[in-house]
């Protein structure tokens, strides 16, 4: 009786979850794949994929998307790892984590407009440059401003998984390393970093994948000087009304995201195997 009740209870929890997955994950992906095989006139064709892989414009757009996603991810790692490490050493890490997470509660559009004000000719950044004698510079609508703002927005999603990995790290490994005469750098590079690599990989997934399809920041902060696949999808769906081509680019992005998740998965077992060699 207890097993039947437990089974029925598990089934009751499982059904809503599966309905959610089917309706909001599987069905949209299948619809996107289906739509990618139709041209702007509604005729079935493989021409969208042929156009994508034979067009220098789309291929350059793909390279741009990967390159900017890489730069954004690299910037967030360089900032987030030391931040997470220092948070683990503080007395009240949960309070500092809350302060880091709080900007994610603000709408992305509001944050983008706030940075437009900061980087504008009369903004705080240019006022500071004028104060130190450099003079006003064109900060807005540049590659730097786009990467800076995108990295700022993504930092909380990198800090959290890295902090979790560091906080779960067994201190006995670090003590054993120091007892054996390892320097601080050797302890970090051979013990701490390999054992916290799963958190870094999780952070890369959380940052790199969304950065591939950014489109709003490319317009508001990059001034359309930064063109990514997300921008192309927006153009095809809202301007040219070529839903087939937009769906094709979306399918390519999904495949790229799956590849990235595969490359950054399998964390703890691989890390521990590498540590024991």
Buried (B, 14 or more C-beta within 10 A) or exposed (E): EEEEEEEEEEEEEEEEEEEEEEEEEEEEEEEBBEBBBBBBEEEEBEBBBEBBEEEEEBEEBBEBBBEBBBBBBBBBBEBBBEBBBEBBEEEEBEEBBEEBEEEBEEEEEEBBEEBBEBBBEEBEBBEEBEEEEEEBBEBBBBEBBBBBBBBBBBBBBBBBBBBBBBEEBEEEBBEEBBEEEBEEEEBBEBBBBBBBBBBBBBBBBBBBBBBBBBBBBBBBBBEEEBBBBBBBBBBBBEEEEBBBBBBBBBBBBBEBBEEBBEEBEEBEEBBEEEEEE
